[in-house]
Amino acid sequence: MHRPSRKTRLLTFVLLPLCGSLVACAPETTTPERQPAPTAATDTRADTSAYDPVSVARRYFQRLEAGDFDQAYAMWAPASSTHEGGPDLFEKSMLAYQAFDGEATGDARTEGAAGTLYAEVPIRVSGTRRGEPFSHEGTMTLKRCNDVPGCSEQARHWRIQTIDLER
């Protein structure tokens, strides 16, 4: 994976809330999606979508579209620039949008490095910001702890690291 330039990171931080600003090793504070009761023939994890980066991207955009900014903000990795900006700045940046739609447009590409997995999910965001329509494509990069000794169940959930959009 490439490391984005300073300009790209700044653009990402500014446009990220625009797009609906997603999971490293912090405990998840969201309520898991409702799943059927596990049986011997089903997965025993309560929220299997937390293990699929494309599902995480979709859930993030659903939360933004619903105006659930606290839950969307909680999906960011603690070390991400969006998370470091704080929940108030995140919500304030999202209030500039009169309409927002985001979607995952393909499968995730996953790579591993030093006990951490990274996934790039292709995305498209569109809507209206300050009365002006916009549409951008790009990638959402998520990360999680790989299945290594000492990696907690929560640390295996995907968290958003960056969103990079092409103009």
C-alpha positions as CSV (number, residue, x, y, z in Angstrom):
1,M,0.0,0.0,0.0
2,H,1.2,3.5,-0.7
3,R,1.5,6.3,1.8
4,P,-0.6,9.3,0.7
5,S,1.1,12.7,0.3
6,R,0.5,15.5,2.8
7,K,-1.8,17.2,0.3
8,T,-3.8,14.0,-0.1
9,R,-4.1,13.5,3.6
10,L,-5.3,17.1,4.1
11,L,-7.8,16.7,1.2
12,T,-8.9,13.4,2.8
13,F,-9.4,15.1,6.2
14,V,-11.4,17.9,4.6
15,L,-13.4,15.7,2.2
16,L,-13.7,12.8,4.6
17,P,-16.5,14.3,6.6
18,L,-18.0,15.3,3.3
19,C,-18.1,11.7,2.3
20,G,-19.2,10.4,5.5
21,S,-16.2,10.3,7.4
22,L,-14.7,3.9,9.1
23,V,-11.4,0.2,12.8
24,A,-8.0,-0.4,14.7
25,C,-7.7,-1.9,18.1
26,A,-10.2,0.2,20.2
27,P,-13.3,-1.5,21.6
28,E,-16.4,-0.9,19.5
29,T,-19.0,1.2,21.2
30,T,-21.8,0.5,18.8
31,T,-24.6,-1.9,19.2
32,P,-24.1,-5.0,17.0
33,E,-26.6,-5.5,14.2
34,R,-29.4,-7.9,15.1
35,Q,-28.4,-11.5,14.1
36,P,-30.3,-14.7,14.4
37,A,-29.5,-16.9,17.5
38,P,-26.4,-19.0,16.8
39,T,-26.9,-22.7,16.2
40,A,-24.4,-25.5,15.7
41,A,-24.5,-24.9,12.0
42,T,-24.0,-21.1,12.2
43,D,-21.1,-18.8,13.1
44,T,-21.0,-18.1,16.8
45,R,-19.8,-14.5,16.5
46,A,-22.6,-12.0,17.3
47,D,-21.8,-9.6,14.5
48,T,-20.1,-11.3,11.5
49,S,-20.3,-8.1,9.4
50,A,-17.6,-6.6,11.6
51,Y,-15.2,-9.1,10.0
52,D,-16.0,-8.0,6.4
53,P,-14.5,-4.7,5.3
54,V,-17.2,-4.1,2.6
55,S,-20.0,-4.6,5.1
56,V,-18.3,-2.1,7.5
57,A,-18.1,0.4,4.7
58,R,-21.8,0.0,3.9
59,R,-22.7,0.3,7.6
60,Y,-20.7,3.5,7.8
61,F,-22.5,5.1,4.9
62,Q,-25.8,4.0,6.3
63,R,-25.1,5.7,9.6
64,L,-24.0,8.9,7.8
65,E,-27.1,8.9,5.6
66,A,-29.3,8.5,8.7
67,G,-27.5,11.4,10.5
68,D,-26.1,9.0,13.1
69,F,-22.8,10.9,13.3
70,D,-21.8,9.6,16.7
71,Q,-22.0,6.0,15.5
72,A,-20.3,6.8,12.3
73,Y,-17.5,8.6,14.1
74,A,-17.0,5.6,16.4
75,M,-16.1,3.5,13.3
76,W,-12.9,5.4,12.8
77,A,-9.5,4.0,14.0
78,P,-8.3,5.9,17.1
79,A,-5.0,6.8,15.3
80,S,-6.8,8.3,12.3
81,S,-6.8,12.0,11.7
82,T,-10.6,12.1,11.6
83,H,-10.8,10.4,15.0
84,E,-8.2,12.7,16.4
85,G,-10.3,15.7,15.3
86,G,-12.9,14.7,17.8
87,P,-16.7,13.9,17.5
88,D,-17.8,17.6,17.6
89,L,-15.6,18.6,14.6
90,F,-16.8,15.5,12.8
91,E,-20.5,16.3,13.3
92,K,-20.0,20.0,12.5
93,S,-18.3,19.1,9.2
94,M,-21.2,16.8,8.3
95,L,-23.8,19.4,8.9
96,A,-22.7,21.2,5.6
97,Y,-24.4,18.4,3.6
98,Q,-28.0,18.7,2.6
99,A,-27.9,15.3,0.9
100,F,-25.4,12.5,1.1
101,D,-25.1,9.0,-0.5
102,G,-22.2,6.7,-0.2
103,E,-21.6,3.1,-1.4
104,A,-19.0,0.4,-1.7
105,T,-18.6,-0.3,-5.4
106,G,-16.5,-3.5,-5.4
107,D,-14.6,-6.1,-3.4
108,A,-12.0,-5.3,-0.8
109,R,-8.3,-5.8,-1.6
110,T,-6.6,-7.0,1.6
111,E,-2.9,-7.0,2.6
112,G,-1.1,-7.8,5.8
113,A,1.9,-6.1,7.5
114,A,3.4,-6.8,11.0
115,G,0.3,-8.3,12.6
116,T,-2.1,-5.8,11.0
117,L,-4.4,-6.3,8.0
118,Y,-5.3,-3.4,5.7
119,A,-8.2,-3.5,3.3
120,E,-9.0,-1.1,0.5
121,V,-12.6,-0.8,-0.5
122,P,-13.6,1.1,-3.6
123,I,-16.3,3.7,-2.9
124,R,-18.4,6.4,-4.5
125,V,-19.9,9.3,-2.6
126,S,-22.3,11.9,-3.9
127,G,-24.8,14.4,-2.7
128,T,-25.2,18.1,-2.1
129,R,-22.9,20.2,0.0
130,R,-23.7,23.9,0.7
131,G,-26.1,23.8,-2.2
132,E,-23.6,22.4,-4.7
133,P,-23.8,18.8,-6.1
134,F,-20.7,16.6,-5.8
135,S,-19.7,13.2,-6.8
136,H,-16.4,11.5,-6.1
137,E,-14.9,8.0,-6.3
138,G,-12.0,6.7,-4.3
139,T,-11.0,4.2,-1.6
140,M,-11.8,3.6,2.0
141,T,-8.8,2.0,3.8
142,L,-9.7,0.0,6.9
143,K,-7.4,-1.8,9.3
144,R,-7.6,-4.5,12.0
145,C,-5.4,-6.7,14.1
146,N,-4.5,-9.9,12.3
147,D,-5.2,-13.2,14.0
148,V,-2.0,-13.2,16.1
149,P,-1.5,-14.1,19.8
150,G,-2.7,-11.4,22.1
151,C,-5.1,-9.9,19.5
152,S,-8.5,-9.4,21.2
153,E,-11.9,-10.2,19.6
154,Q,-12.6,-6.4,19.4
155,A,-9.2,-5.7,17.8
156,R,-10.2,-8.1,14.9
157,H,-13.0,-5.7,13.9
158,W,-12.3,-3.5,10.9
159,R,-11.9,0.3,11.6
160,I,-11.6,3.1,9.1
161,Q,-8.1,4.5,8.7
162,T,-8.6,6.8,5.7
163,I,-10.9,7.8,2.9
164,D,-9.1,9.0,-0.2
165,L,-11.3,10.6,-2.9
166,E,-10.4,11.6,-6.5
167,R,-11.6,15.0,-7.6
